[in-house]
Amino acid sequence: MDITSVTVGLPVSDIESACLWYGAVFEREEPDLEPAEGVAEYEIGGIWIQLVVDAHADENEVAVRFGVDDVAAQHARIAALGIDVGPVERVPGAVDWFDFRDPDGNLLSLYSLIDETADR
């Protein structure tokens, strides 16, 4: 599998407050991306920090997300290994993705950027 990028998802209780805090820490006036309601992303040092509104943010589950060229092919490949994978989901205009867990319950995700010109 060729990894094209890495995103670390961090649950937050309030996206506006989180963006103010991370913006100050990362010295950014605004996020690099806001692909969906309640999601803000900063590209930092070659990885993406993704802030995601989560009502259970205090449980502190962190997700590591890996960008791949063909998420559907990787979904099929990983499922064939006998690993329980979630369905491929779509954030319109942004990404296709799916989640799965390692044997210790850590959340992993694979995603592909959507090429909107290919849908035309």
C-alpha positions, 0 to 999 in steps of 0.5 A: 500500500502506498501512503499519500498522506497522514491525518490525525483526527482529534475530537473536540467539543467546540470547533470554534474554540478549538480553531482559535486554540490550534490557530494560535498554537500553529500561528494560523489565522484559519484552518487550511481546510474545512471539508464539512460542518464541524471539521477543520484541518491544518497541514502541519509538518507534512501531516494533517491535524483534523479537528472533529466535533464529537459529543464524547470528546472527553473520551479522547479517542484519536484516529490516525488516517492514511491517504491512499490513491484508491480507497475502494481497492484498499477497503476490499483488500483489508476486508479480505484479510478478515479485518472488520471494516466499516463501509466506505463513506463520502464527504461530498467534494472532499473525501471517500473514507472508511474506518477500522480498528487494530487488535487493541481497538485503536481507530485507523482510517483510510481515505482518498481525495475526491476528484470532482472532475472525474464525476463529470 
